[in-house]
């Protein structure tokens, strides 16, 4: 049976994620799933239109990719420009200011995703009425959780404002360092609410952990599969969200490569192009496209790390890994639990940094020998983020390659869509909104930023059209 004679079910756009995407399902006459794909339908073009711009503009320019995670692009680009200007080692003040900015970003972004975007599925159920399965429904039934999510995000955004100058699209990181330090007054303002944020960080971990453990039998197979995992790692094997070398492991925990200098990432990672999506499909070069795809993000980072260097998050990591008896956790829905462990880790790091006097230092910028090429990597909330640039003698960008976190997760997200479609939709006599939401739940586990652009939550319609095997429209639903 050819694709032209099958029923086609379209979910467009996927809701409660950042950006626009759609899912297409091909079904035979008995509604058995023959193909399931996640399509990225927007083309951004940043790699092209920043060409010709002076290198010092890039950390500010490229963060316009996104209104949700601009700090990640800002810092990844700044790290690449550090290489260009020869700043091989930043001053303590510059590095710690950037780290504080980054942990503020992790804290607010993880809180946004967990409380605003995915919690409706966890609190009300995948099949709940769409009228209540949203952030407004959460606010009405669980007002304390809604307030917690809002205030955690606010705290992280205020950290960003103090370090980057603005909550969104700041200018704090510059080639070779930063353009401000943290004042005593700013520090004291954050210390005032710190204990509350720590308490909320702990309770968020408990909420995600209790849900996962309680529903483990149902969640373990949901959109799950064995996979490779990739992340930055500190030289001693610790989780490091700001800097490190590359480590990749397979589904059993064996290292594929370790402590790789990310300036040479292209010797290890290759990007494949497919004609049905604007998003590329990266894979590990030595394994090839069929076996070399990998996952990134909170789940991958907990799997690749030997330990976390903050005590409360490390204790939670050990409990997390205990579910799979120390082996890598390949449960897709465990992303939420891992994400909240990172949230706790981030606020522990913020606490430590706020008590560090280096943040009031005056040595902000360093420079060294000028170079023509630089790579900057960072662990963004959604996973490993690659920024690679080449600069000419006139200080202009002549080449840019960005592999965003969601691009790294492209193949796993498509596999999750396929698995959930086969397990929950295939062969069903009637395809309901609740069944289709199962697919979106699997996608949301990855916290994708589908176009690295912000959109108004709650305004994006979902349109599902079902065609018969002759291509005639037989049913259309819209919300």
C-alpha positions as CSV (number, residue, x, y, z in Angstrom):
1,X,0.0,0.0,0.0
2,X,1.5,3.3,-1.1
3,X,1.4,6.5,1.0
4,X,-1.1,8.0,-1.4
5,X,-3.7,5.3,-0.6
6,X,-3.3,5.6,3.2
7,X,-5.2,7.8,5.7
8,X,-3.3,10.8,6.8
9,X,-3.8,12.3,10.3
10,X,-2.2,15.6,10.9
11,X,-1.5,17.3,14.3
12,X,-0.7,20.9,13.5
13,X,0.7,22.6,15.4
14,X,1.9,20.6,18.3
15,X,0.7,22.4,21.4
16,X,2.3,23.5,24.7
17,X,5.8,23.5,23.3
18,X,8.0,26.5,22.2
19,X,7.7,27.0,18.5
20,X,5.8,25.4,15.6
21,X,5.8,21.8,14.5
22,X,3.4,19.2,13.2
23,X,3.0,15.4,13.4
24,X,1.8,13.3,10.5
25,X,0.5,9.8,10.8
26,X,-0.1,7.4,7.9
27,X,-2.7,4.7,8.6
28,X,-3.9,1.8,6.6
29,X,-7.6,0.9,6.2
30,X,-7.7,-0.7,9.6
31,X,-6.0,2.4,11.3
32,X,-2.7,0.6,11.8
33,X,0.2,3.1,11.9
34,X,2.6,2.7,9.0
35,X,4.5,5.9,9.5
36,X,4.8,8.6,12.1
37,X,6.9,11.8,11.8
38,X,7.5,15.0,13.6
39,X,8.0,17.8,11.1
40,X,9.6,21.2,11.8
41,X,7.8,23.5,9.5
42,X,9.6,26.9,10.0
43,X,12.9,28.0,8.5
44,X,14.9,30.5,10.5
45,X,18.0,31.1,8.5
46,X,20.2,32.6,11.2
47,X,23.3,30.8,10.0
48,X,23.1,32.7,6.7
49,X,21.9,36.2,7.6
50,X,24.6,36.8,10.3
51,X,27.2,36.3,7.7
52,X,29.0,39.6,7.1
53,X,28.3,40.9,10.6
54,X,31.3,41.8,12.9
55,X,32.1,39.1,15.4
56,X,31.5,41.2,18.5
57,X,27.8,41.6,17.5
58,X,27.2,37.8,17.4
59,X,26.4,37.1,21.1
60,X,23.6,39.7,20.9
61,X,22.4,38.8,17.4
62,X,22.0,35.1,17.6
63,X,20.0,35.0,20.8
64,X,17.2,36.5,18.8
65,X,16.6,32.9,17.7
66,X,14.6,32.5,20.9
67,X,12.6,34.3,23.5
68,X,12.6,31.3,25.8
69,X,16.2,30.4,26.0
70,X,18.1,33.4,24.7
71,X,20.7,33.2,27.5
72,X,21.8,29.8,26.1
73,X,22.5,31.2,22.6
74,X,24.0,34.4,24.1
75,X,26.5,32.4,26.2
76,X,27.3,29.7,23.6
77,X,28.1,32.5,21.0
78,X,30.1,34.4,23.6
79,X,32.2,31.3,24.4
80,X,32.9,30.9,20.7
81,X,33.9,34.6,20.5
82,X,36.2,34.0,23.5
83,X,38.2,31.7,21.3
84,X,38.2,34.2,18.5
85,X,39.7,37.0,20.8
86,X,42.1,34.5,22.4
87,X,40.5,34.6,25.8
88,X,41.5,31.1,26.8
89,X,40.8,31.6,30.5
90,X,38.3,34.2,31.7
91,X,38.7,36.2,34.8
92,X,37.1,34.6,37.9
93,X,34.5,37.4,38.0
94,X,33.6,37.0,34.3
95,X,33.2,33.2,34.5
96,X,31.2,33.3,37.7
97,X,28.9,36.0,36.4
98,X,28.2,34.0,33.3
99,X,27.6,30.9,35.4
100,X,25.2,32.8,37.6
101,X,23.4,34.0,34.4
102,X,23.3,30.4,33.1
103,X,22.0,28.8,36.3
104,X,19.3,31.5,36.5
105,X,18.3,30.5,33.0
106,X,18.2,26.8,33.8
107,X,16.1,27.5,36.9
108,X,13.5,29.6,35.2
109,X,13.3,27.6,32.0
110,X,12.9,24.2,33.8
111,X,10.2,25.8,36.0
112,X,8.4,27.2,33.0
113,X,8.3,23.8,31.2
114,X,7.4,21.7,34.2
115,X,4.7,23.9,35.8
116,X,3.2,25.6,32.7
117,X,3.6,23.2,29.8
118,X,3.8,19.6,31.0
119,X,2.1,19.6,34.5
120,X,-1.4,19.6,33.0
121,X,-0.8,16.2,31.5
122,X,0.6,14.9,34.8
123,X,-2.0,16.4,37.1
124,X,-5.1,15.8,35.0
125,X,-4.1,12.8,32.9
126,X,-3.3,12.4,29.2
127,X,-6.9,11.9,28.3
128,X,-8.4,14.7,30.4
129,X,-10.7,17.3,28.8
130,X,-8.7,19.7,26.8
131,X,-10.7,22.6,28.4
132,X,-9.0,21.9,31.8
133,X,-5.7,20.3,30.6
134,X,-3.8,23.6,30.4
135,X,-2.1,26.1,32.7
136,X,-5.4,27.8,33.5
137,X,-6.8,24.5,34.7
138,X,-3.7,24.0,36.9
139,X,-4.1,27.5,38.4
140,X,-7.7,26.9,39.2
141,X,-7.3,23.4,40.8
142,X,-3.8,23.7,42.1
143,X,-3.2,27.4,42.8
144,X,-0.2,26.8,45.1
145,X,1.6,25.0,42.3
146,X,0.8,27.7,39.8
147,X,2.1,30.3,42.2
148,X,5.2,28.2,42.8
149,X,5.9,27.9,39.1
150,X,5.4,31.6,38.4
151,X,7.6,32.7,41.3
152,X,10.4,30.3,40.5
153,X,10.5,31.5,37.0
154,X,10.5,35.1,38.2
155,X,13.4,34.5,40.5
156,X,15.4,33.0,37.6
157,X,14.5,35.9,35.3
158,X,15.6,38.4,37.9
159,X,19.0,36.6,38.1
160,X,19.3,37.0,34.3
161,X,18.4,40.7,34.4
162,X,21.1,41.3,37.1
163,X,23.8,39.5,35.1
164,X,22.7,40.2,31.5
165,X,21.1,43.6,31.8
166,X,17.7,42.5,30.7
167,X,15.4,39.4,31.3
168,X,15.2,38.7,27.6
169,X,17.9,39.4,25.0
170,X,20.5,40.8,27.4
171,X,24.0,42.0,26.6
172,X,26.0,40.9,29.6
173,X,28.4,38.4,28.0
174,X,30.9,40.0,25.5
175,X,33.9,38.5,23.7
176,X,36.5,37.8,26.5
177,X,34.2,38.3,29.5
178,X,31.3,40.3,30.8
179,X,30.4,44.0,31.0
180,X,29.2,44.2,34.6
181,X,29.7,42.6,38.0
182,X,27.0,41.9,40.7
183,X,26.5,44.6,43.2
184,X,26.1,44.0,46.9
185,X,22.5,45.3,46.7
186,X,21.6,42.9,43.9
187,X,23.2,40.0,45.8
188,X,21.3,40.8,49.0
189,X,18.0,41.0,47.1
190,X,18.5,37.4,45.8
191,X,19.6,36.1,49.2
192,X,16.3,37.3,50.7
193,X,14.3,34.7,48.7
194,X,16.9,32.0,48.4
195,X,15.6,29.7,51.1
196,X,12.2,29.7,49.6
197,X,13.6,28.9,46.2
198,X,15.6,26.0,47.7
199,X,12.4,24.7,49.4
200,X,10.5,24.9,46.1
201,X,13.3,23.2,44.2
202,X,13.1,20.3,46.7
203,X,9.3,20.0,46.4
204,X,9.5,20.1,42.6
205,X,11.9,17.2,42.6
206,X,9.5,15.3,45.0
207,X,6.5,16.0,42.8
208,X,8.2,14.7,39.6
209,X,9.8,11.8,41.4
210,X,6.6,10.6,43.1
211,X,4.7,10.8,39.9
212,X,7.3,8.9,38.0
213,X,7.7,6.1,40.6
214,X,3.9,5.8,41.2
215,X,3.2,5.4,37.5
216,X,6.4,3.6,36.6
217,X,4.7,0.6,35.1
218,X,2.8,2.8,32.7
219,X,5.5,5.3,32.0
220,X,8.5,2.9,31.5
221,X,7.4,1.8,28.0
222,X,5.7,5.1,27.0
223,X,7.7,6.4,24.0
224,X,10.8,4.8,25.4
225,X,13.7,3.0,23.7
226,X,17.4,2.3,24.3
227,X,19.6,5.1,23.0
228,X,23.0,6.7,23.1
229,X,23.4,9.8,25.3
230,X,25.7,12.9,24.8
231,X,26.6,15.9,27.0
232,X,29.4,18.1,28.2
233,X,31.2,16.7,31.2
234,X,33.7,18.1,33.6
235,X,37.2,16.7,33.6
236,X,36.5,14.8,36.8
237,X,33.3,13.4,35.4
238,X,30.9,15.7,37.2
239,X,27.8,17.3,35.7
240,X,28.7,20.8,34.4
241,X,26.0,22.8,32.7
242,X,28.3,25.6,31.6
243,X,31.6,24.1,30.4
244,X,33.4,20.8,29.9
245,X,34.4,18.3,27.3
246,X,32.1,16.0,25.3
247,X,31.2,12.5,26.5
248,X,28.9,10.0,24.7
249,X,27.7,6.7,26.1
250,X,25.6,3.9,24.7
251,X,22.4,2.5,26.1
252,X,24.3,0.2,28.4
253,X,26.6,2.9,29.8
254,X,29.7,2.1,27.8
255,X,31.7,5.2,26.6
256,X,31.7,5.8,22.9
257,X,34.0,8.7,23.3
258,X,35.1,10.7,26.4
259,X,36.7,14.1,27.3
260,X,36.7,15.2,23.7
261,X,37.6,18.9,23.1
262,X,34.5,20.4,21.6
263,X,36.6,22.6,19.3
264,X,36.9,19.5,17.2
265,X,33.2,18.3,17.6
266,X,32.9,17.9,13.8
267,X,35.3,15.0,13.9
268,X,32.7,13.2,16.0
269,X,29.3,14.6,15.1
270,X,27.7,14.7,11.6
271,X,24.4,16.3,10.6
272,X,22.1,14.5,8.1
273,X,19.5,16.4,6.0
274,X,16.1,14.9,5.2
275,X,13.6,16.3,2.7
276,X,10.6,16.4,5.0
277,X,11.9,18.6,7.9
278,X,13.8,21.9,8.2
279,X,15.6,20.4,11.2
280,X,18.7,18.3,10.7
281,X,19.4,14.8,12.1
282,X,22.8,14.7,13.9
283,X,24.6,11.4,14.6
284,X,27.9,10.1,16.0
285,X,30.2,9.7,13.0
286,X,31.9,6.5,14.1
287,X,28.5,4.7,14.5
288,X,26.8,6.1,11.3
289,X,23.2,7.5,10.9
290,X,21.4,4.2,11.7
291,X,23.0,3.6,15.1
292,X,24.7,6.9,15.9
293,X,21.8,9.1,16.9
294,X,21.7,10.1,20.5
295,X,19.7,12.0,23.2
296,X,20.7,15.2,24.9
297,X,19.1,17.2,27.8
298,X,18.4,16.4,31.4
299,X,18.0,12.7,31.0
300,X,21.2,12.4,29.0
301,X,23.1,14.6,31.4
302,X,22.2,12.5,34.4
303,X,23.1,9.4,32.5
304,X,26.5,10.6,31.3
305,X,27.6,12.2,34.6
306,X,29.5,10.3,37.2
307,X,28.2,12.6,39.9
308,X,26.7,16.1,40.7
309,X,28.8,18.4,42.8
310,X,26.0,19.8,44.9
311,X,24.9,17.6,47.8
312,X,21.1,17.6,47.5
313,X,21.0,17.2,43.7
314,X,23.6,14.4,44.0
315,X,21.5,12.5,46.5
316,X,18.5,12.8,44.2
317,X,20.6,11.7,41.2
318,X,21.6,8.5,43.1
319,X,17.9,7.8,43.8
320,X,17.1,8.5,40.1
321,X,19.8,6.1,38.9
322,X,18.7,3.5,41.4
323,X,15.5,2.9,39.4
324,X,17.6,1.4,36.7
325,X,20.1,-0.1,39.1
326,X,22.9,2.3,38.0
327,X,22.5,1.7,34.3
328,X,21.5,4.5,32.0
329,X,17.8,5.5,32.3
330,X,16.2,5.2,28.9
331,X,12.6,6.0,30.1
332,X,11.5,9.0,28.0
333,X,9.0,10.3,30.7
334,X,11.9,10.3,33.2
335,X,13.0,13.5,31.5
336,X,10.7,15.4,33.9
337,X,12.3,13.9,37.0
338,X,15.8,14.6,35.7
339,X,14.8,18.1,34.8
340,X,13.7,18.9,38.3
341,X,16.9,17.4,39.7
342,X,18.8,19.9,37.6
343,X,16.5,22.6,38.9
344,X,17.5,21.8,42.4
345,X,21.2,21.7,41.3
346,X,20.8,25.1,39.7
347,X,19.5,26.8,42.8
348,X,22.2,25.1,44.9
349,X,24.8,26.6,42.5
350,X,23.1,30.0,42.6
351,X,23.3,29.9,46.4
352,X,27.0,29.1,46.3
353,X,27.7,31.8,43.7
354,X,25.8,34.5,45.6
355,X,28.2,33.9,48.5
356,X,31.3,34.2,46.3
357,X,33.1,37.6,46.6
358,X,34.5,37.2,43.1
359,X,31.1,38.4,41.8
360,X,32.0,41.9,43.0
361,X,35.4,41.8,41.2
362,X,36.4,44.6,38.8
363,X,38.5,42.4,36.3
364,X,35.9,41.7,33.7
365,X,37.5,41.2,30.3
366,X,40.6,39.4,29.0
367,X,42.1,39.0,25.5
368,X,44.9,37.1,23.9
369,X,46.0,36.0,20.4
370,X,43.4,36.6,17.7
371,X,42.0,33.5,15.9
372,X,39.8,33.1,12.8
373,X,37.7,30.2,14.1
374,X,35.9,29.4,17.3
375,X,33.4,26.9,18.8
376,X,31.3,27.5,21.8
377,X,29.3,24.8,23.6
378,X,26.9,25.0,26.5
379,X,24.4,22.7,28.2
380,X,21.2,24.6,27.4
381,X,18.0,23.6,29.3
382,X,17.0,21.3,26.4
383,X,20.5,19.9,25.9
384,X,23.9,20.4,24.3
385,X,24.0,23.5,22.2
386,X,26.7,24.0,19.5
387,X,27.8,27.4,18.1
388,X,30.6,27.3,15.4
389,X,31.9,30.4,13.6
390,X,34.7,31.4,11.2
391,X,35.8,35.1,10.9
392,X,37.7,36.8,8.1
393,X,40.5,39.4,8.4
394,X,37.8,42.2,8.4
395,X,36.3,40.7,11.6
396,X,33.2,39.6,9.7
397,X,31.5,36.2,10.1
398,X,32.0,34.1,7.0
399,X,30.6,30.8,8.3
400,X,28.2,29.8,11.1
401,X,26.9,26.4,12.1
402,X,24.4,26.1,15.0
403,X,23.3,22.7,16.2
404,X,20.6,23.6,18.7
405,X,19.5,21.2,21.5
406,X,16.3,20.2,19.9
407,X,18.1,19.3,16.7
408,X,20.2,16.8,18.7
409,X,17.0,15.2,19.9
410,X,15.4,15.1,16.5
411,X,15.7,11.4,15.9
412,X,14.7,10.4,19.4
413,X,11.6,12.6,19.3
414,X,10.6,11.0,16.0
415,X,11.1,7.6,17.5
416,X,9.0,8.6,20.5
417,X,6.2,9.7,18.2
418,X,6.4,6.4,16.3
419,X,6.4,4.3,19.4
420,X,3.4,6.1,21.0
421,X,1.5,6.1,17.8
422,X,2.0,2.3,17.4
423,X,1.2,1.6,21.1
424,X,-1.8,3.9,21.6
425,X,-3.3,4.8,18.2
426,X,-2.6,1.9,15.9
427,X,-5.8,-0.1,15.2
428,X,-8.1,2.1,17.3
429,X,-11.6,2.4,15.7
430,X,-11.9,6.0,16.6
431,X,-9.0,8.5,17.0
432,X,-9.9,10.9,19.8
433,X,-8.2,14.1,20.9
434,X,-7.0,12.3,24.0
435,X,-5.2,9.7,22.0
436,X,-3.6,12.3,19.8
437,X,-2.5,14.1,23.0
438,X,-0.5,11.0,23.9
439,X,1.8,11.8,21.0
440,X,2.2,15.4,22.2
441,X,3.0,14.2,25.8
442,X,5.9,12.2,24.4
443,X,7.2,15.2,22.5
444,X,6.8,17.6,25.5
445,X,9.0,15.3,27.6
446,X,11.9,16.6,25.5
447,X,10.9,20.2,26.2
448,X,11.5,21.0,22.5
449,X,12.1,24.5,21.2
450,X,10.9,23.7,17.7
451,X,11.9,26.9,16.0
452,X,13.8,28.6,18.8
453,X,11.1,31.3,18.8
454,X,8.6,32.3,21.4
455,X,4.8,32.1,20.8
456,X,1.7,33.0,22.8
457,X,0.7,30.0,24.9
458,X,-2.9,29.0,24.6
459,X,-3.5,30.6,21.2
460,X,-2.2,27.9,18.9
461,X,-5.1,25.9,17.4
462,X,-4.9,22.1,16.9
463,X,-6.4,20.9,13.6
464,X,-6.7,17.2,12.9
465,X,-7.8,16.1,9.4
466,X,-8.5,12.4,8.6
467,X,-8.5,11.3,4.9
468,X,-9.7,8.0,3.6
469,X,-7.6,5.7,1.4
470,X,-8.7,7.6,-1.7
471,X,-7.6,10.9,-0.3
472,X,-11.0,12.3,0.5
473,X,-11.5,14.3,3.7
474,X,-13.8,12.3,6.0
475,X,-13.4,14.1,9.4
476,X,-11.9,17.4,10.6
477,X,-11.5,18.5,14.2
478,X,-10.3,21.8,15.4
479,X,-9.6,23.3,18.9
